[in-house]
Amino acid sequence: MITSFESRVRYSEVDETRHLSMKAIVDYMQDACTFQSEDLGETIDYLNSQNLAWLLASWQVEVVKRPKLCDHIIVSTWPSRMKGFFAYRCHAIESPDGEVFARGNSIWFMMDQNTLHPVKIGQEQIDRYTPEKRLDMPFAPRRVRFPGEAEILPSVEVAKYRIDTNGHVNNSQYIQIAEECLPADFQHSGQVRVEYVNGAKAGDIMIPKICRTEDAVVVDLSMPDGKSYAVVEFK
């Protein structure tokens, strides 16, 4: 099943170049997922009644061409596979005439809100979604490896406005925080991968650690004890 919606790039969604920001691109993709789940009856209220929640394990996003202010866009998502603990999704942002602006893959899992442990995706969930063909793009690994010695940046306290309905930092906010840690001379192409490890809450302290390779910068948003909240790779 494919869910799509139309929108227009707003001033509040663009960066200093008047193009759709990386955070906004991911927000659009995430919103399409939410619309599909709500339309299929897998609503937030229903999941809460079952003490369940869909959480994101990883993002892989490729920006082909960033839409600019006032451009009309069509945002789409569809499930490609559900097996065991993981649900796989594809995403696309296109122009009305079919030009691809961005595309992506994401991996989700179902969490028991009482135990805070992943649970196997039930047949009830599988029956709600009809898988479609996977995007014709390389499927990157779920885990993002930190490639070498780290440079440690000043710590960041998690502000309340970054929190979503699950009580944790929203998925796109990790990307925004990591993006603010990039070296001034590094211009990423819009290829971003994120591995989500532990949910950060309001007031938590993130310690950004960065490592630069020949073609990428990896940002590990870590806890004071060294464990990761999220690891973000920009190419």
VOPATI-803356 format. One record per residue: residue in one letter; x, y negated, z of N, C-alpha, C, O in turn. Coordinates in pm, whole numbers, padded with zeros to 5 digits, always signed. Atoms other than C-alpha are relative to their C-alpha. Example, Ala and Ser with C-alpha at 12.3 -4.5 7.8 and 13.67 -1.06 7.14 Angstrom:
residues 2
A+00089+00119+00000+01230+00450+00780+00090-00120+00000+00194-00118+00066
S-00082+00119-00006+01367+00106+00714-00077-00109+00073-00026-00220+00090
//
This chain:
residues 235
M+00084+00120+00000+00000+00000+00000+00087-00124+00000+00179-00136+00081
I-00074+00126+00009+00133-00342-00099-00089-00112+00053-00205-00126+00012
T+00069+00118-00051+00029-00651+00095+00076-00124-00047+00197-00135-00029
S-00061+00123+00050+00093-00993-00064-00082-00120+00043-00203-00112+00062
F+00070+00126-00022+00009-01351+00016+00075-00112-00068+00197-00105-00085
E-00059+00115+00068+00070-01682-00157+00028-00111+00100-00043-00127+00199
S-00032+00113-00084+00235-01982+00000+00072-00105-00084+00095-00087-00203
R-00076+00108+00063+00418-02304-00082+00105-00046+00099+00076-00065+00217
V-00110+00033-00090+00755-02402+00060-00023-00136+00064-00035-00237-00005
R+00028+00121-00077+00697-02658+00333+00128-00070+00043+00235-00009+00050
Y-00116+00078-00046+00927-02935+00450+00056+00058+00129+00177+00055+00151
S-00043-00057-00128+00939-02768+00793+00077+00130-00017+00134+00181+00080
E-00065-00128+00023+01084-02453+00632+00133-00013-00074+00203+00087-00093
V-00121+00016+00080+01374-02602+00435+00116-00049+00086+00098-00101+00196
D-00120+00048-00068+01732-02680+00534+00039-00135-00058-00040-00200-00126
E-00044+00133+00043+01938-02990+00460+00012-00011-00152+00020-00122-00205
T-00008+00003+00147+01958-02889+00090-00139+00002-00064-00150+00004-00187
R+00139-00007+00045+01577-02880+00061-00036+00135-00062-00127+00145-00144
H+00031-00136+00040+01583-02505+00000-00048+00079+00123-00014+00047+00236
L+00054-00083-00108+01402-02241+00204+00114+00057+00083+00206+00118+00029
S-00108-00044-00088+01619-02160+00506+00000+00152+00012-00099+00219-00017
M-00010-00144-00018+01744-01811+00581-00100+00048+00105-00163+00152+00088
K+00097-00036-00104+01533-01804+00897-00141+00006-00058-00217+00098-00028
A+00135+00005+00056+01222-01901+00701-00024+00117-00096-00135+00170-00101
I+00013-00115+00090+01287-01630+00440-00036+00124+00080-00127+00198+00044
V+00027-00118-00083+01296-01365+00712-00136-00013+00069-00207+00086+00082
D+00132+00021-00060+00993-01519+00884-00112+00038-00097-00208+00104-00059
Y+00101-00034+00100+00792-01488+00561-00011+00153-00015-00122+00207-00020
M+00003-00145+00015+00891-01124+00524-00065+00066+00121-00144+00159+00106
Q+00059-00054-00123+00800-01053+00885-00150-00029+00006-00228+00057+00050
D+00142+00034-00002+00466-01235+00849-00080+00094-00090-00192+00133-00056
A+00070-00093+00089+00373-01012+00556-00022+00134+00068-00128+00196+00054
C+00016-00125-00076+00436-00707+00776-00115-00011+00099-00196+00080+00111
T+00104+00021-00101+00212-00851+01046-00138-00002-00065-00232+00059-00014
F+00129+00006+00070-00067-00930+00797-00045+00141-00039-00161+00177-00022
Q+00038-00135+00042-00057-00573+00664-00048+00083+00118-00151+00150+00110
S+00038-00080-00116-00067-00414+01008-00134-00045+00057-00218+00037+00093
E+00127+00051-00052-00348-00642+01125-00116+00041-00090-00222+00079-00041
D+00106-00036+00094-00550-00573+00808-00034+00149+00007-00149+00187-00018
L+00021-00145-00005-00508-00196+00853-00051+00049+00136-00072+00168+00156
G+00047-00039-00133-00625-00202+01216+00110+00029+00099+00082+00058+00216
E-00113-00020-00090-00276-00161+01361+00035-00135+00063+00147-00184+00052
T-00012+00136-00051-00329-00490+01541+00083-00004+00128+00107+00099+00192
I-00074+00017-00125-00129-00630+01829-00086+00042+00118-00037+00108+00210
D+00090-00037-00109-00433-00589+02054-00015+00152+00009-00013+00208+00118
Y+00015-00145+00000-00479-00226+01948+00126+00067+00054+00118+00156+00139
L-00126-00060-00047-00111-00142+02001+00018-00022+00149+00062+00068+00221
N-00011+00026-00144-00116-00310+02343-00091+00093+00079-00055+00138+00188
S+00092-00090-00070-00417-00098+02439+00055+00142+00009+00016+00219+00097
Q-00064-00133-00001-00207+00210+02357+00138-00005+00063+00212+00094+00062
N-00134+00020-00060+00100+00067+02535+00112+00026-00101+00216+00083-00067
L-00097-00019+00106+00285+00069+02204+00036-00134-00064-00038-00232-00051
A-00040+00119+00074+00473-00187+01997+00094+00041-00112+00180+00128-00094
W-00096-00017+00109+00647-00194+01660+00117-00094+00025+00097-00214+00046
L-00120+00082-00015+01005-00318+01698+00092+00024-00118+00091+00130-00181
L-00089-00007+00115+01266-00388+01435+00136+00054+00041+00195+00010+00140
A-00133-00055-00024+01584-00183+01421+00105-00069-00085+00218-00090-00040
S-00098+00064+00087+01751-00353+01125-00067-00072-00115-00176-00036-00159
W+00037+00072+00121+01717-00601+00841+00114+00013-00100+00231+00020-00063
Q-00094+00019+00110+01888-00604+00504-00069-00094-00098-00170-00057-00158
V+00063+00100+00085+01809-00918+00304+00099-00049-00105+00214-00079-00073
E-00080+00055+00109+01943-01029-00035-00076-00116-00061-00189-00100-00109
V+00059+00118+00061+01869-01379-00156+00058-00016-00140+00179-00034-00156
V-00042+00018+00138+01884-01405-00535+00004-00148-00036+00099-00195-00099
K+00010+00143+00026+01775-01767-00557-00094-00058+00105-00210-00017+00114
R+00086+00054-00106+01642-01973-00268-00102-00097-00058-00065-00192-00127
P+00101+00096+00046+01311-02142-00346+00018-00134+00067+00068-00143+00179
K-00019+00136-00052+01308-02516-00297-00132-00060+00045-00239-00002+00024
L+00116+00070-00054+01070-02762-00135-00112-00008-00103-00090-00049-00217
C+00124+00006+00077+00714-02738-00274-00016+00111-00104-00118+00117-00171
D+00016-00114+00090+00782-02424-00481-00114+00089+00048-00135+00105+00168
H+00102-00099-00031+00494-02178-00496+00066+00137+00005+00147+00171-00082
I-00061-00130-00017+00588-01831-00373-00106+00105+00030-00215+00075+00080
I+00083-00115-00035+00433-01486-00339+00087+00093+00084+00194+00135+00041
V-00073-00083-00095+00546-01278-00040-00068+00135+00008-00190+00144+00027
S+00057-00135+00001+00499-00901-00047+00079+00094+00090+00199+00075+00113
T-00066-00108-00074+00574-00598+00167-00075+00130-00022-00195+00129-00051
W+00063-00131+00010+00507-00226+00149+00085+00104+00071+00208+00094+00071
P-00076-00108-00062+00605+00085+00344+00054+00093-00108-00014+00120-00207
S-00057-00094+00096+00838+00320+00159+00017+00140+00059+00026+00239-00014
R-00019-00132-00062+00877+00600+00414-00026-00010+00149+00005-00111+00211
M+00012-00016-00144+00781+00710+00764+00043+00141+00037-00013+00238-00013
K-00047-00133-00037+00969+00994+00924+00063-00006+00138+00148-00091+00165
G-00059-00007-00133+01050+01086+01282-00027-00126+00081-00143-00161+00106
F+00012+00120-00082+01116+00773+01484-00003-00128-00083-00029-00235-00029
F-00022+00121+00078+01162+00532+01192-00102-00018-00112-00147+00078-00175
A+00084+00040+00112+00941+00347+00945+00082-00095-00087+00143-00189-00037
Y-00082+00077+00094+01105+00200+00634-00091-00089-00085-00195-00045-00134
R+00080+00097+00074+00976-00111+00458+00084-00070-00106+00205-00084-00093
C-00060+00085+00102+01051-00311+00145-00069-00136+00001-00184-00149+00043
H+00049+00138-00004+01007-00685+00102+00041-00072-00127+00146-00043-00185
A-00035+00081+00116+01001-00933-00185-00064-00137+00013-00177-00151+00061
I+00053+00136+00016+00958-01307-00231+00025-00038-00145+00139-00037-00192
E-00008+00027+00143+00884-01407-00589-00075-00127-00035-00154-00178+00044
S+00079+00110+00054+00757-01694-00797-00128+00057-00060-00136+00177-00082
P+00125-00051+00060+00405-01671-00945+00022+00069-00135-00060+00153-00174
D-00025-00066+00128+00560-01570-01280+00095+00118+00011+00142+00170-00091
G-00075-00122-00020+00761-01287-01125+00150-00015+00021+00220+00085+00034
E-00143+00018-00027+01104-01443-01073+00028+00039+00145-00041-00005+00236
V-00033-00047-00134+01267-01275-00773+00085-00104+00071+00192-00142+00024
F-00076+00091-00085+01380-01516-00502+00081+00078+00104+00199+00051+00125
A-00067-00078-00105+01464-01263-00229-00066+00136+00010-00183+00153-00025
R+00052-00134-00019+01423-00897-00151+00068+00060+00122+00171+00010+00167
G-00061-00055-00120+01495-00677+00145-00056+00135+00039-00160+00180-00009
N+00042-00125-00065+01471-00354+00338+00000-00023+00150+00082-00099+00202
S+00000+00006-00146+01382-00318+00703-00035+00137+00056-00104+00217-00008
I+00027-00127-00068+01369-00028+00947-00061-00033+00136-00007-00114+00212
W+00075+00026-00122+01120-00024+01235-00013+00129+00081+00004+00239+00029
F+00029-00116-00083+01047+00204+01528-00113-00036+00098-00136-00153+00128
M+00108+00018-00097+00758+00252+01771+00054+00017+00141+00123+00114+00171
M-00048-00006-00138+00829+00178+02137-00115+00016+00098-00218-00049+00084
D+00094-00012-00111+00639+00292+02445+00027-00115+00096+00138-00127+00150
Q-00021+00120-00082+00587-00029+02644+00015+00032+00148+00063-00051+00225
N-00017-00038-00141+00580+00160+02975+00140+00052+00027+00204+00013+00125
T-00132-00060-00022+00899+00360+02938+00112-00078-00066+00229-00060-00033
L-00098+00075+00080+01070+00119+02695+00090+00092-00082+00204+00057-00114
H-00072-00095+00082+01180+00423+02498-00071+00015-00135-00193+00001-00143
P+00063-00028+00129+01122+00495+02127-00085+00127+00007-00053+00220+00081
V+00084-00119+00009+00847+00742+02049-00015+00039-00147-00007-00046-00235
K+00018-00047+00137+00794+00955+01742-00126-00061-00058-00230-00068+00008
I+00115+00061+00065+00562+00789+01494-00109+00105-00018-00086+00212-00074
G+00110-00095+00002+00224+00957+01523-00069+00009-00135-00055-00078-00220
Q+00074-00020+00124+00006+01092+01247-00101-00112-00022-00131-00149-00136
E+00095+00111+00011-00243+00815+01324+00063-00119-00071+00001-00181-00156
Q-00069+00110+00066+00015+00556+01223+00031+00035-00146+00013-00048-00235
I-00035-00042+00136+00127+00754+00919-00119-00009-00093-00107-00050-00208
D+00121+00001+00082-00231+00782+00795-00045-00141-00036-00116-00160-00135
R+00044+00137+00027-00281+00406+00810+00072-00060-00121+00017-00146-00190
Y-00084+00063+00102-00004+00328+00561+00022+00096-00117+00048+00215-00098
T-00026-00079+00121+00033+00449+00203+00136-00042-00056+00151-00157-00097
P-00132+00039+00047+00398+00457+00096+00002-00031-00150-00073+00027-00228
E-00022+00038+00138+00508+00295-00228+00148+00025-00035+00228+00058+00053
K-00136-00023+00045+00825+00327-00435+00096-00100+00063+00064-00218+00075
R-00100+00086-00062+01137+00188-00270+00058-00097-00102+00066-00067-00221
L-00063+00099+00087+01299-00124-00411+00124+00057-00067+00194+00141-00011
D-00121-00039+00071+01569-00074-00671+00115-00092+00043+00155-00182-00030
M-00113+00074-00052+01849-00214-00457+00078+00092+00093+00021+00184+00149
P-00079-00084-00090+02135-00061-00258-00057-00003+00141-00093-00109+00192
F+00052-00010-00136+02018+00062+00082+00118+00006+00094+00187+00108+00102
A-00115+00009-00090+02274-00050+00340-00024+00081+00127-00140+00106+00162
P+00016-00073-00126+02339+00145+00662-00073-00084+00104-00068-00207+00103
R+00073+00070-00107+02125+00062+00964+00096-00068+00096+00066-00178+00145
R-00093+00056-00097+02426-00002+01186+00095-00099-00069+00141-00076-00180
V-00096+00100+00047+02644-00310+01140+00125+00010+00086+00120-00014+00207
R-00124-00020-00074+03002-00244+01240+00075-00131+00018+00081-00213-00074
F-00084+00117-00024+03218-00511+01401+00140+00037-00049+00200+00132+00002
P-00116-00051+00074+03528-00498+01181+00138-00020+00063+00234+00042+00017
G-00135+00022-00052+03814-00623+01398+00002-00087+00124-00096-00095+00198
E-00019+00082-00119+03948-00858+01663-00095-00119-00001-00115-00182-00106
A+00105+00102-00007+03691-01110+01783+00054-00134+00047+00146-00142+00128
E-00014+00135-00055+03697-01483+01831-00124-00027+00083-00236-00013+00034
I+00113+00021-00090+03477-01569+02128-00038-00147+00000+00047-00234+00021
L+00052+00137+00005+03260-01880+02100-00074-00032+00130-00103+00058+00209
P+00073+00037-00121+03082-02078+02374-00134+00072+00011-00201+00097-00089
S+00123-00076-00024+02788-01896+02531-00124-00082-00031-00121-00205-00033
V+00129+00061+00034+02426-01969+02441-00105+00053+00097-00117+00174+00113
E+00112-00043-00084+02134-01962+02685-00125+00007-00085-00156-00086-00159
V+00119-00022+00081+01818-01823+02530-00113-00091+00047-00156-00085+00163
A+00109+00093-00032+01548-02091+02519-00136+00068-00017-00148+00166-00091
K+00132-00062+00002+01179-02012+02570-00063-00001-00139-00138+00091-00173
Y+00066+00009+00131+01080-02124+02218+00044+00111-00095-00017+00129-00200
R-00046-00109+00086+01275-01831+02072-00073+00132+00027-00050+00231-00042
I+00064-00124-00044+01049-01573+02244-00129+00024-00077-00204-00070-00106
D+00123-00034+00070+00770-01386+02064-00096+00077+00091-00076+00080+00213
T+00105-00065-00080+00466-01182+02178+00049+00123+00074-00017+00170+00166
N-00056-00115-00071+00686-00891+02283+00084-00042+00121+00138+00043+00193
G-00078+00048-00113+00860-01112+02539+00150-00007-00025+00227-00032+00066
H-00141+00000+00037+01191-01096+02351+00026-00107-00106-00067-00162-00165
V-00039+00089+00109+01382-01321+02112-00052+00058-00132-00034+00176-00160
N+00054-00046+00127+01210-01302+01774+00111+00034-00099+00221-00021-00092
N-00101-00055+00090+01392-01123+01494+00077-00106-00077+00200-00099-00086
S-00068+00102+00081+01467-01428+01279+00084-00094+00084+00178-00156+00033
Q-00074+00091-00087+01593-01625+01578+00145+00047+00020+00236-00034+00032
Y-00138-00051-00010+01895-01395+01611+00082-00044-00121+00198-00081-00108
I-00070+00042+00121+01983-01477+01251+00034-00148+00007+00145-00188-00029
Q-00026+00143-00011+01949-01849+01317+00112-00029+00099+00199-00112+00071
I-00106+00021-00098+02167-01832+01628+00135+00040-00059+00234-00032-00045
A-00125-00047+00059+02431-01629+01443+00047-00092-00112+00167-00116-00127
E-00034+00089+00111+02418-01862+01142+00068-00127+00051+00156-00182-00015
E-00059+00120-00059+02503-02155+01369+00143+00023+00047+00215-00072+00079
C-00136-00034-00043+02824-01971+01465+00097+00013-00116+00217+00033-00095
L-00086-00022+00115+02958-01946+01110+00105-00110-00013+00076-00226+00018
P-00103+00102+00024+03286-02125+01029-00047-00102-00101-00123-00070-00193
A+00047+00109+00086+03236-02460+00858+00035+00022-00146-00037-00026-00234
D-00043-00020+00140+03422-02346+00545-00056+00127-00061-00019+00163-00173
F+00057-00125+00051+03219-02025+00504-00140-00027-00052-00227-00072+00023
Q+00131+00015+00060+02925-02039+00264-00053+00138-00038-00006+00199-00134
H+00048-00134+00032+02727-01718+00270-00096-00003-00117-00165-00103-00140
S+00076-00009+00124+02551-01603-00044-00147+00031+00022-00226+00028-00072
G+00138-00041-00026+02228-01502+00128-00014+00149+00016-00125+00201+00024
Q+00004-00143-00032+02323-01139+00182+00022+00015+00151+00130-00016+00202
V-00002-00007-00146+02246-01071+00547-00046+00138+00044-00145+00192-00006
R+00043-00123-00066+02230-00754+00753-00001-00024+00150+00085-00093+00204
V+00013+00014-00145+02117-00734+01114-00029+00136+00062-00117+00209+00015
E+00033-00115-00083+02129-00450+01363-00045-00052+00135+00029-00122+00203
Y+00054+00041-00129+01907-00507+01666+00027+00110+00102-00008+00226+00080
V-00044-00100-00098+02040-00334+01977-00076-00012+00131-00131+00087+00179
N+00071+00024-00126+01890-00490+02293-00075-00132-00010-00023-00231-00063
G+00081+00121+00006+01612-00744+02327+00043-00102+00103+00052-00072+00222
A-00035+00109-00091+01716-01077+02475-00125-00074+00043-00219-00090-00035
K+00114+00072-00056+01475-01267+02700+00039-00144+00033+00156-00179+00033
A-00026+00140-00035+01439-01632+02796+00092-00007+00122+00072+00063+00221
G-00095+00017-00109+01726-01741+03018+00121+00090-00009+00220+00068+00061
D-00117-00086+00017+01958-01461+02906+00115-00078-00064+00093-00177-00134
I-00119+00063+00055+02312-01556+02812+00055+00086-00113+00082+00205-00096
M-00063-00065+00114+02446-01467+02468+00142-00053-00015+00165-00174-00006
I-00137+00039+00028+02818-01469+02401+00030+00038-00144+00048+00156-00173
P-00027-00031+00140+02881-01498+02026+00147+00037-00020+00237-00033+00025
K-00134-00043+00038+03183-01306+01900+00001+00012-00151-00086+00076-00209
I-00001-00003+00146+03283-01352+01538+00130+00062-00050+00235+00053+00013
C-00117-00058+00068+03518-01169+01304-00018-00026-00148-00123+00003-00205
R+00006+00033+00142+03598-01282+00951+00083+00099-00081+00197+00129-00046
T-00073-00085+00093+03694-01047+00670+00014-00073-00132-00015-00192-00141
E-00024+00064+00129+03778-01114+00308-00127-00058-00060-00124-00164-00122
D+00123+00045+00065+03415-01147+00200-00119-00013+00094-00232-00027+00048
A+00113+00002-00093+03206-01158+00517+00041-00058+00135+00159-00065+00169
V-00016+00034-00141+03162-01291+00868-00102+00080+00079-00221+00081+00046
V+00088-00079-00086+03019-01064+01137-00008-00071+00135+00094-00109+00194
V+00023+00066-00129+02866-01220+01449-00067+00100+00093-00177+00150+00065
D+00056-00087-00105+02809-01004+01757-00054-00090+00110+00024-00154+00181
L+00062+00075-00108+02561-01174+01990-00008+00094+00119-00096+00180+00126
S-00019-00101-00104+02663-00995+02306-00042-00050+00137-00056-00170+00161
M+00027+00027-00140+02575-00976+02674+00131-00032+00072+00239-00002+00019
P-00123+00022-00077+02822-01089+02941+00078+00128+00029+00200+00123+00046
D-00070-00126-00028+02901-00720+03004+00055+00066-00126+00110+00176-00120
G-00056-00051+00124+02997-00669+02640-00097+00075-00089-00066+00096-00207
K+00099-00067+00084+02685-00486+02518-00060-00102-00098-00061-00222-00073
S+00052+00087+00105+02524-00624+02204-00150-00020+00013-00225+00072+00044
Y+00141+00026+00028+02190-00794+02163-00029+00030-00146-00123+00103-00179
A+00014-00020+00143+02229-00802+01786+00134-00026-00067+00214-00107-00021
V-00121+00021+00080+02506-00779+01528-00046-00042-00139-00123+00028-00204
V+00045+00060+00125+02465-00997+01218+00118-00015-00096+00222-00069-00059
E-00103+00010+00102+02669-00973+00899-00047-00093-00112-00154-00074-00169
F+00025+00090+00111+02678-01257+00645+00106+00024-00107+00225+00032-00076
K-00095-00013+00110+02838-01208+00301-00009-00120-00092+00064-00127-00190
//
